Amino acid sequence: MEGGENWVLSNTGHFLNHVDNGTTYTTTLKNKNTLSELYQTARISPSSLTYYGFCLENGDYTVLLHFAEIMFTDDDTYNSLGRRIFNVDIQGKQVLKDFNIANKAGVRKNITTEFHTQVSNKSLEIRFYWAGKGTTAMPYASIYGPLISAISITRADSTSDNISPGTIVGIVVATIVLAILLVLLWRVYIGKRNSLAKELKDLNLQTSVYTFRQIKVATNNFDISNKIGEGGFGPVYKGILSNDTIIAVKMLSSKSKQGNQYAMHGYLTDKADVYSFGIVALEIVSGKNNIVHKPRQETLHLLDWARLLKDKGNLIELVDPRLGSDFNKYEVMMMIKVALLCTNVTSNLRPTMSSVLSMLEGKIVIPEFISDPHEIMDEIKLEKMRQHYFQVEEDERSETQAKSHKLAIEGPWTTSSSSTSDLYPVHIDSSYWEKRN
C-alpha cells in the first residue's frame, strides 16, 4: 500500500521475471522532448492498480486519465511487438474495456480520457486492472498490466475562488448604477406623493352625510324636470337642500356598466367619476342629453358629436343656442376641452379631479385632446344628430310660445314650471357671472 495526502494507492500482483520488481517506470528515450515531463514517468502493475480519494465534498466530479505508452517502440525492432490491454473502473462502474494505449494514441504519444462521476460518500475509487489479454513476455518478460501516467479530478459544480479584476469592476459599477436608479425612483415617488397631498390640501374638501328622505325632498322625488344628465352610474339629478345648498345626485341604473361593475366587484377606479364629470359638463354646455334614443333608429351620443366637432375645428357649435352670444367664449371652450379630456376612451389618459379643478381655475395648461380615429363618427351620422337637435330646439320654441299664449289667456301661474327638455335653468344675469366679471 502506498499513499499521500487524502489519497491511498493499492498495487497488487508480482512481476515474476522482473529484476527490481518496481512499480514505477521512467522512459529511456534519447530525445525526451517528444513527450512532456508529465508523461515521461508512469506507474505500472502486474495485476491491478487502485486509487482511493478520501475527504472529498459530495457532488459531481470530472476525472481526467492521462496515458502514454513509453515501454514499447514503434520501429522495426523486437521492442515494437508488445501489446498492453487493460480495463478501467470508476466508482465501481467500468468506463474503459480492453483499452490499448498504443492503438488509441500511438507509441510514446500521450492521450487523455475524460469521465464524469459522482461522489456521494466523500470518497472516490479509480481502478486499473489487467484484462488477461495482450503479451506477457515481449519485448521482454513481465511487461504487461495497466499503466497510468497521471490522474486529475475537478469538482464539476465548483467555481473559482479567484475573481478577476474585470468581474469585480463590473459588479461595483452595476451596484452603483442600481443604487443611483433606486434613489432617483424614490425621489420621483416622494415628489408625486407630496404633489398629490398638496393638491388635495388645496381642495379644502368637505363631506356631509344625507338621508334618502332628504335627497328625495331635494330632488322632488327625482322629478324629471330636475334631471341634468346621464353619468357613468345612471341619471344625474339636481337637488336643493333645506339650507339652499345645490347638490347633484347620481341614481344607480341597472343598465350602467360602472354601476354593475361596482355591484359585482365592490370597487371602481377614480377614473369613473372623472368620466361622469366630463359627460355632465358637456350636457351643461350644450343643454342637451348625452344619449338620444330614436325609435327604430340608431342611438345618438352627444359625446360623439363633440369629438367630431373638435376634429372639424367647430366646437363652438356645441354651445347651447339659447345662450345667444352673451357668454364668455374662452371659459366655454375651456370647459369643453376639459370635458373631452375627462371622457377619453383610455381611462389612464383621463386627468385626476384635482388636475381638472386646476385646469378650470387656470392654474395649469389644458393638454391638447387627440381623438381616437376608431371612435369618430362619419359625416352622415353628424348630420343626423345636427338635424335632430335642430328639430328639438324648434319644438322647444314652439312649446314655449304655446305656453306663453296659454298664460296670456288663463292668467299668471302661481307655481314655477320648466320644460322637461331643459336640463337646467339659464340665468345669464346670475350672481355667479357678476363675481366672474
FENFENGI-V317546 format. One record per backbone hydrogen bond with DSSP energy under -1.0 kcal/mol. CO is the residue of the C=O (numbers start at 1). NH is the residue of the N-H. E is the energy in kcal/mol with one decimal. If there is no record, write none. Layout:
BEGIN
co=CO nh=NH e=E
co=CO nh=NH e=E
END
This chain:
BEGIN
co=2 nh=9 e=-4.7
co=6 nh=54 e=-2.7
co=7 nh=4 e=-2.9
co=8 nh=52 e=-3.1
co=9 nh=2 e=-2.5
co=10 nh=50 e=-3.1
co=12 nh=47 e=-1.3
co=12 nh=48 e=-1.1
co=14 nh=16 e=-1.0
co=23 nh=44 e=-2.8
co=25 nh=42 e=-2.7
co=31 nh=34 e=-1.1
co=32 nh=35 e=-1.6
co=36 nh=39 e=-1.4
co=37 nh=40 e=-1.0
co=40 nh=27 e=-2.6
co=42 nh=25 e=-3.2
co=43 nh=148 e=-2.1
co=47 nh=130 e=-3.1
co=48 nh=12 e=-2.4
co=49 nh=128 e=-3.2
co=50 nh=10 e=-3.1
co=51 nh=126 e=-2.4
co=52 nh=8 e=-2.3
co=53 nh=124 e=-2.5
co=59 nh=119 e=-3.2
co=60 nh=156 e=-2.5
co=61 nh=117 e=-2.3
co=62 nh=154 e=-2.2
co=63 nh=115 e=-2.5
co=64 nh=152 e=-2.5
co=65 nh=113 e=-2.3
co=66 nh=149 e=-2.2
co=66 nh=150 e=-1.4
co=67 nh=111 e=-2.4
co=68 nh=70 e=-1.1
co=69 nh=108 e=-2.4
co=77 nh=80 e=-1.5
co=78 nh=81 e=-1.4
co=79 nh=73 e=-1.1
co=83 nh=135 e=-1.9
co=85 nh=131 e=-1.2
co=86 nh=99 e=-3.1
co=87 nh=129 e=-2.1
co=88 nh=95 e=-2.8
co=88 nh=96 e=-1.9
co=89 nh=127 e=-3.0
co=90 nh=93 e=-1.7
co=93 nh=90 e=-2.9
co=96 nh=88 e=-2.5
co=99 nh=86 e=-1.6
co=100 nh=104 e=-1.9
co=101 nh=105 e=-2.8
co=111 nh=67 e=-3.0
co=113 nh=65 e=-2.6
co=115 nh=63 e=-3.3
co=117 nh=61 e=-3.0
co=119 nh=59 e=-2.2
co=122 nh=56 e=-2.1
co=124 nh=53 e=-3.2
co=125 nh=91 e=-3.0
co=126 nh=51 e=-3.2
co=127 nh=89 e=-2.8
co=128 nh=49 e=-3.6
co=129 nh=87 e=-2.8
co=136 nh=142 e=-1.6
co=146 nh=45 e=-1.4
co=148 nh=43 e=-2.7
co=150 nh=66 e=-2.8
co=152 nh=64 e=-3.5
co=154 nh=62 e=-3.2
co=155 nh=158 e=-1.0
co=164 nh=168 e=-2.0
co=165 nh=169 e=-2.6
co=166 nh=170 e=-2.4
co=167 nh=171 e=-2.3
co=168 nh=172 e=-2.4
co=169 nh=173 e=-2.7
co=170 nh=174 e=-2.5
co=171 nh=175 e=-2.2
co=172 nh=176 e=-2.3
co=173 nh=177 e=-2.6
co=174 nh=178 e=-2.4
co=175 nh=179 e=-2.2
co=176 nh=180 e=-2.3
co=177 nh=181 e=-2.4
co=178 nh=182 e=-2.3
co=179 nh=183 e=-2.1
co=180 nh=184 e=-2.5
co=181 nh=185 e=-2.7
co=182 nh=186 e=-2.3
co=183 nh=187 e=-2.3
co=184 nh=188 e=-2.4
co=185 nh=189 e=-2.4
co=186 nh=190 e=-2.6
co=187 nh=191 e=-2.5
co=188 nh=192 e=-2.4
co=189 nh=193 e=-2.3
co=190 nh=194 e=-2.6
co=191 nh=195 e=-2.3
co=192 nh=196 e=-2.6
co=193 nh=197 e=-2.3
co=194 nh=198 e=-2.1
co=195 nh=199 e=-2.4
co=196 nh=200 e=-2.4
co=197 nh=201 e=-2.0
co=198 nh=202 e=-2.3
co=199 nh=203 e=-1.2
co=211 nh=215 e=-1.9
co=212 nh=216 e=-2.3
co=213 nh=217 e=-2.2
co=214 nh=218 e=-2.5
co=215 nh=219 e=-2.1
co=216 nh=221 e=-4.0
co=218 nh=240 e=-1.5
co=219 nh=223 e=-2.1
co=223 nh=226 e=-1.9
co=224 nh=227 e=-1.3
co=226 nh=238 e=-3.4
co=229 nh=236 e=-3.2
co=233 nh=253 e=-2.6
co=234 nh=231 e=-3.7
co=235 nh=251 e=-2.6
co=236 nh=228 e=-2.9
co=236 nh=229 e=-1.0
co=237 nh=249 e=-3.0
co=239 nh=247 e=-2.9
co=241 nh=244 e=-1.9
co=245 nh=241 e=-2.7
co=247 nh=239 e=-2.7
co=249 nh=237 e=-3.0
co=253 nh=256 e=-1.3
co=256 nh=260 e=-2.3
co=257 nh=261 e=-2.1
co=258 nh=262 e=-2.3
co=259 nh=263 e=-2.3
co=260 nh=264 e=-2.3
co=261 nh=265 e=-2.7
co=262 nh=266 e=-2.0
co=269 nh=272 e=-1.5
co=270 nh=274 e=-1.1
co=271 nh=275 e=-1.9
co=272 nh=276 e=-2.0
co=273 nh=277 e=-2.3
co=274 nh=278 e=-2.0
co=275 nh=279 e=-2.1
co=276 nh=280 e=-2.5
co=277 nh=281 e=-2.5
co=278 nh=282 e=-2.0
co=279 nh=283 e=-2.1
co=280 nh=284 e=-2.3
co=281 nh=285 e=-2.2
co=282 nh=286 e=-2.4
co=283 nh=287 e=-2.5
co=285 nh=320 e=-2.4
co=290 nh=302 e=-3.7
co=292 nh=300 e=-2.3
co=294 nh=297 e=-2.1
co=300 nh=292 e=-2.9
co=301 nh=305 e=-1.6
co=302 nh=306 e=-2.4
co=303 nh=307 e=-2.1
co=304 nh=308 e=-2.1
co=305 nh=309 e=-2.5
co=306 nh=310 e=-1.8
co=307 nh=311 e=-1.8
co=308 nh=312 e=-1.9
co=309 nh=314 e=-2.9
co=314 nh=317 e=-1.4
co=315 nh=318 e=-2.1
co=316 nh=319 e=-1.3
co=320 nh=323 e=-1.9
co=321 nh=324 e=-1.5
co=323 nh=326 e=-1.5
co=325 nh=327 e=-1.6
co=328 nh=332 e=-2.2
co=329 nh=333 e=-2.6
co=330 nh=334 e=-2.0
co=331 nh=335 e=-2.1
co=332 nh=336 e=-2.2
co=333 nh=337 e=-2.4
co=334 nh=338 e=-2.1
co=335 nh=339 e=-2.3
co=336 nh=340 e=-2.3
co=337 nh=341 e=-1.9
co=338 nh=342 e=-2.2
co=339 nh=343 e=-1.2
co=341 nh=344 e=-1.2
co=346 nh=349 e=-1.5
co=347 nh=350 e=-1.4
co=352 nh=356 e=-2.3
co=353 nh=357 e=-2.3
co=354 nh=358 e=-1.9
co=355 nh=359 e=-2.3
co=356 nh=360 e=-2.5
co=357 nh=361 e=-1.8
co=358 nh=363 e=-2.5
co=359 nh=362 e=-1.2
co=372 nh=375 e=-1.8
co=378 nh=382 e=-1.8
co=379 nh=383 e=-2.5
co=380 nh=384 e=-2.0
co=381 nh=385 e=-2.2
co=382 nh=386 e=-2.6
co=383 nh=387 e=-2.6
co=384 nh=388 e=-2.1
co=385 nh=389 e=-2.6
co=386 nh=390 e=-2.4
co=387 nh=391 e=-2.1
co=388 nh=392 e=-2.3
co=389 nh=393 e=-2.5
co=390 nh=394 e=-2.0
co=391 nh=395 e=-2.5
co=392 nh=396 e=-2.4
co=393 nh=397 e=-2.2
co=394 nh=398 e=-2.2
co=395 nh=399 e=-2.5
co=396 nh=400 e=-2.6
co=397 nh=401 e=-2.3
co=398 nh=402 e=-2.1
co=399 nh=403 e=-2.3
co=400 nh=404 e=-2.3
co=401 nh=405 e=-2.3
co=402 nh=406 e=-2.2
co=403 nh=407 e=-2.6
co=404 nh=408 e=-2.1
co=405 nh=409 e=-1.2
co=406 nh=410 e=-3.0
co=407 nh=411 e=-2.2
co=419 nh=422 e=-1.4
co=427 nh=430 e=-1.2
co=430 nh=434 e=-1.3
co=431 nh=435 e=-2.1
co=432 nh=436 e=-2.1
co=433 nh=437 e=-2.2
END
